[in-house]
Amino acid sequence: DPVQLRLISQEPGGSWYSYGSTFGEIIEASEGEHQISVEVLPRGGGMTNPVAVSQGAADLGFVSAAAAVWARDGIGEEFEAREASNARAILGGLQLAYTTIAARRDYVERSGLTTFDEMVASDNPPRIVLKPAGSQVPIMANYMFEALDSSLEDMRGRGAITQISTAQIAQMLRDATADVYIENAPVGQATMSEVTLTTPMVFVPASQQVLDHMAQLGAPAFEMPAGSYPGQD
């Protein structure tokens, strides 16, 4: 009998949206006992997808290795009492995603703040743009803030956080209504590529204190190859 699979990815602009379309085509073109069609669900994100699959709202979904473990074990408020106990990993190692901190070059030059630690500690912190809830980016950002004795809630209370859809991020940076963009994605991700091609950006370093804290949470340090994006040396 014909089989329809629901594949949850992410909204347009993220790498998983491109993956979803590609995997949908690959699955539909496969030959076997069943004729398979794929409905790609262009929503969700790193924190939504494992729960959606576990609860049966989707049949397949993309998730990072770290978030898969958090979902399986019920770690963090996003997964507390919502463990993805009915989800199984079937394929991995598809990409290396980098958690990056990019700032508008004119903001760095004007403020004199050149590191992430300095920006978080500043009495006048930058306007930081993040993906909305459902993505793992706010979770990763919160862990980085925690390493510096702050938090996403604290930074939000200081007026430093805006969470918007991926499609709006590049425009905000172009319009100088945001100063810093935190992302978690492989090299070549659509939004980061657009941002760096349309706005002069610099990639901001984090301290070893932040890197060590992130490693404990399943995000070990890697070196992104020089020249992966304009302004990233």
Salt bridges, closest charged atoms under 4 A:
ASP59 OD1 - ARG6 NH2 3.21
ASP73 OD1 - ARG72 NE 2.84
ASP106 OD1 - ARG104 NH2 2.89
GLU146 OE1 - HIS213 NE2 3.98
ASP179 OD1 - ARG104 NH1 2.67
ASP179 OD1 - ARG127 NH2 2.88
GLU183 OE1 - LYS131 NZ 3.00
GLU194 OE2 - ARG174 NH1 3.20
